[in-house]
Amino acid sequence: MKYINTNTGRVNLKLFNLGYWEIKTFHQINAKIIIDEIHLYEPYTLGLIIASINYLQKDYGASFFIMTATMPKALKDLLKKSLSKPLIIEDKELLNNARNEFQVREYEISEAGNEITDAVNQRKKVLIVVNTVDSAIEQYKKYKKIFKNEGLDILCYHSRFIQKHRKNKEDAIFELEKNNKACILIATQVVEVSLDIDFDILFTENAPIDAIIQRAGRVNRKRKKENSKIIIFKHSEISEKWVYNSGSFLQDTYNILKKHNKKRLTEVQLTSLVNDVYKDFDIESDKDFQKGLNIYNNEQLRLSYIKDNSVDDKTMTRLNIDSINVIPICNYCNDIKKEENYMDMLKNAKPQEIAKYELSIRKNKEYKFRIETIGYYKFIDAYYDEEIGMDFKHKQSSITFL
């Protein structure tokens, strides 16, 4: 799409020319655009967002409404500079209320069995959040075994379910949440956004402070419960090395929360903790933020489209994407005949139907499991079922180093 800058007379390509982008851009004229949970975006993507805000405000008259429950001061200051007419609205009444008591443990969540069992026996709705899918599956199997004869509802929810089953899981979670009886939901970071659920107690592996606050938002959400608790456990070495490996935010969060052990923290206090953890982080000097901010202008003329793929880093909306979409061959699933698998079942299916059976995994897993490519689709020979999702550690997963 070409446009003429009326101030300079220059003709430029702007935005990213994905299909029908001219029409999409036209609809931004004087538009009111909402961006939710802006604190969740990594620096590179935030750079792209800020560049987009600057462009759409200046040349299209768009205005923005930006929302988040956890707004660090540095991010607030950045938005004040970026928005043409910044106006900050805060709910003072809610901000000064405390929903939950925060407690910190000196050991990892894998050692929390007795405490979690006690909460269930007290007929509480229990939420357990860990930082990796493998850990979620492990915890699920553990408590499924402990409560196998008690008819307790236990659900496992993470990113390694096919789209079809993930939707079923979300429906089951909402149904679980409606029933006012003891249950356990074991999840990863996917529970931090989008799910409007209300549990009695959270047992969570330590994570950066903003993630902890998001997880805590799933407990006493309606602010009607008494004695609701957020219990934070030490993070694992895997979390520190592979999941949250940028800066010292993980350890800083744990240290700061320890200082507030057994306190009921208001939203104002939690926001203050966010500022404490990120006080030395200068987002505008961050190299990834600068890359996202500048690529919008510097690389724009050379882009024909923007798309998350592995061909050209310049076309990424997120930095260092290392995932691929795969379909489990699935010789163990309940929704197909015993003599079939998903590869057989989807042979003549339409693309929109095939998409329901895809899930995303890290690329490095591709080198550990046999992948068979048929057309545009990759089928992976790793254990999968509707209950636990894709389990790389299962004995029936076919490991092959390619």
N, C-alpha and C positions, 0 to 999 in steps of 0.2 A: 504494500500500500504506500502510495506517495502522498506527501502533504507539503504545503508551502508554509514556511514560517513567515508570518506577516511582518515580523520585526527585521529579519535578516534577508528575506527573499530567497533563502536556500531551500532546495527541494531535497527531502530526506525520506528514507524508509523509516517507519517507526513501529513500535511494538513488534510482535512476532507473527509472521505471516502464515500461521496455521490456517487450515481450511476455513473459508468464510470470515477471515479475520477483519476484513474491511467492514463487513456488516456488524460484527461484534463491537468493533471500535466505534462505529457510528452511534451505537446505542449508549455509549458512555457520555455523550454530549449532555451536559447539565445533570448527569446521573447522581444518585445518592448511593454510594457503595459501602457495604458493610464488610468489615474484616473482623472475624471473631478469633479469639485465643491467639493473638499475634505474638505473644511471648513464646509460643511453642516452635516458631520457625528458627532454623539454624541461621548463623550469620550470613552465609551466602544467599540463601533465599530471601532473608530480610533485606539484603542489599537490592535484590531485584524488585521487591515490593516497594521500597522507598523510591527507587528510580521510577517505577510505574506511577506511584502517587504524584511525584513531581511532574511527570509528563501529562497525566490526565487532568490534573488541576490546571496547569498552565495553558494547555492547548484545547481542552475540551470542557473546561468549566465544571468538572466533576467535583463532588465533595465527599468526604469520607467520615464514616462513623466506626470507630475502632473500639472493640470491647475485649476485656480480659479481667479475670478475677485476681491475677497476680501481675501487677505492672511494676517492674523494677524502675527506680528513679532514672537510671541511664536510658532506658527505653522510652520513658515518659519525656525526658528532655529531647531525645532524638525526634520523637513525633511532634513535639512542640515546634521544633525547627523546620520540620518537613511539611506540616499542614499549614495551609494559607490562613486559616482562621481557627486556630486551636482553641477548643473549649473543653475543659475537663470537668466531668460530672461524676461525683462520687456519692454513694449511698451511705451517708454518715451513720444512720441508725444501724444498718447491718454491719458496717465496718467496726463498730464498737461492741458488737456482740461476740461472745465465745460459744462455739458449737461443741467442741470436743476437747477432751484432756489428752495431752501428748505425753507419751512415755517412751523412754529409750532403753533398749536392752544391750548388754555387753557381749552378746553372742549372736550367731547367725540364725536365720529363720528355720533352718533345717533342725534346730534343737528346740523348737518351740512347741513340740507335740503336746505336752501336758497342758500348757496354757490354752492352746487352741481347743483341745478336747474339753476342757473345763467350760470354755465359752459356749460350746455347742450344748453341753449338758445343762447349761443355764438357759437353754432355748433361745439363744441369740442368733441373729442373722450375721454370719461371719464372712468377711471379705479378706482374702489373702492375695497380695500382689507381689510378684517377684519380677526380676529384671530380664530373665531369659525364658524362651519357650521350653527348653529342656528342663529347667527347674520347675516350671509350671506343671509339666507332665509328671515329673517325679513326685511333686507334692500331691497332685491329684491321685495318683496310684496309692500313695501312702495313706491318705485319709479315706479313700474308697475301701481300702482293706480294713482299717480300724473300725469303720462304721458299717461294714458289709451286711450285718444282720439287724440293723436298726431302722432301715427304711428311710434314712436321711437323704434329702435331696442334695447332691453334690454335682457341681458343673465345672468344667474346664473350658477356659476361653482365652484364645491367643490368635496370633496372625497366621498360624500354619493350618488353617482350615480352608477348604475350598469355599468359594463365594456362596454356593448353595447352602452348605452346612453352617457357615458363619451367620447367615440370616436366620436359620433355624435356632442357632445358639442364642442370638440376641432376643428372639421371641421368647425362648425358654427362660432367659434371665429376667425379662420383664414380668413373666408369669410367676417366677420364683419370688421376685421382689414384692409382688402384690400379696402373696400368701404370707400372712403374719405368723410364720412359724420358723423354727430353727432350720438353717441350711448353710451350705458352704459354697461360695463362688471363688474359684482359684483362677487368677488372671495375670496377664502381663501388662505392659504400658497401654495396651489397646483400651483398657477400662478408664483411662484418664480423661477421655473426651467422648462426647456424643451420647453416653449412656446416662439417662436420667433415672438413677437408682438410689435407694436409701437403705443402707445397712446399719447395723448396731455397733459393730466394732471392726476395725481394720488392723490386720497384721501385715506389715509391709517391709520388704527389704529396703534398706536405705537407697536413696536416689537424690539427685539435685533438688534443692529446696522447692523450686517451682513445681517439680513433678510430685513431690510429697504433698504439697498443698492441693494439687489436682486430685490425687488419690483420696486425700482426706475429704474432699468435696463429695465423695460417694457415701459418707457416713453422716447420719443425722442431717440429711440434706434439707428436710422440711423443718428443722429446728424444733422438733416436738419431743425429742428423746431426752432422757436423763441418763447420766453416767456413761455416755458414749465415749469411746476411746480410740486413739490412734497410737498403735504400738510399732515403733521403728526398731528394726534389727540391723546389726552390722551388715554392710554390703560384702559380697563375695569377691574373691580375687578376680574372677571372670568378669564381674560387673565393672571393676576398676580398669581392667586391662582392655576389654573389648566393647563394652556398652557405653560407659560414660568416661571416656579416656581423654577428655579435653580439660586441661587445667586441674585445679585442686578442688573443684566445686563439690565433688562427692564427699571427700573427707571434711571439708569446711562445713558442709551441711550437718554431718553427723556430730561434729564438735559443738556447733552452735545449738543444735537440738538437745544435746546432753546438758547444756547449761539451763535449759528450760524444762527439764524432766519433771513430769507430774504436774505441769501447769495447764490450765485452760487458757488457750491463746485466742485472742480476738483477731479479726481480720486485719486490723491495723498493726498488731504485733507481728502477724505472719508476714505482712508486707515489709515491715522493718527487717525481719530476718532475711527476706529475699535481697534487700539492699545490702545487708551485711555480707552475705555470701558473694555477691557480685560487685562489691565496692571497688575492687581493683581491676575489673574488667572494662576496658575501654572499647565499646562496640565499634565506634567509628574508626578506630585504628586497626581493628582486626583485619588481617589480610584477606580472609574469606569474605567478609562484609564488603571490603573495597573491591574485590573481584566481582561480586554480584552487582554492586553499584555501577562499576565502570563498564562491565561487559555489555550492559544495556545500551550504552552510547558508543563504545569503541568497536564492538563487534557487530552492531546491528546491521550494517550495510552488507555483511557477508552471510547473514542468516536467511535461509529461505523458509524456515519453520522453527518452532521450538517444540521439543518433544523429549521426554525422558527415555533415552536409549543409550546404547553403549558405543555408538559409532563415533560421536564427536562431543567432547566435553563442552564445547561452546553451546550446545543445544540443551544443556541440562537446566531444569528448574531447581534441582537439588544437587548438591556437590557430592562427589564420590559415591554415586549410586552403584552398588555392586550386587543388585538383585536381578533375578530372572523369573519369569512366570513359567510354572510347570504344572502338569496334571499328573496326579498319582495314577499309576497303572491300576492299583487298588484291586487286589484279589481277595480282599477281606471285608468288603463293604456290604451293608445290609440292604441297600437300595438297588441292587442288581442281582441277576440270577447267579447261582453258584458257579456255573460253568463259564461265566463271562467276567470281564473286567472293564474298566472305564475305556481302555484303548479300543476294545471291541465295540463297546456300546456307542461310542462317539464317532465311529468310522464315517458315517454318512450324515452326521448332525450338522446343523447350520451354525455359523460362527457365534451368534448370540447365545445359542444353547451351550456350545463348547465353553464359552467364557465363564459359565456358572461352575465349571469344574476346575478352574485355575486357582492357584495360590502362588505367593511370592516367596522365594527362598534366596539366601545369599549365594552368590556365584561360586564361592569356594566349595559349596556342597556339591556342585556339579562334578567335581573331580573325585568325589567319594562314592557316588552312586551312579549306576548305569542309567544313562539318558538315551531315549530313543526319539529321534525327531521325525515327525510325520507332517509334511507340509509346513505350516507356520508354527506348529505346536510341539512342545517337548513333553514327553512322558517319562516320569521318573520311577524307578523301581525301589521305592522306599516304603516302609510300612505306613499305612494310613487307615484310620477308621473314624466314624462319625463322633465317637466318644472323646478321643484324645487328640485327634488330628494327625499330622505327620510326625512320626516318632523315629528319628534317625538312630536312636540307640536300641530300638527293638530288635530282638534276635531274628525276626523275619525280614528285616531290611537287608537288601542285597548290596553289600559293599563291594565296589569295584574301583580301584584307582586307575583312572583313564590316562 
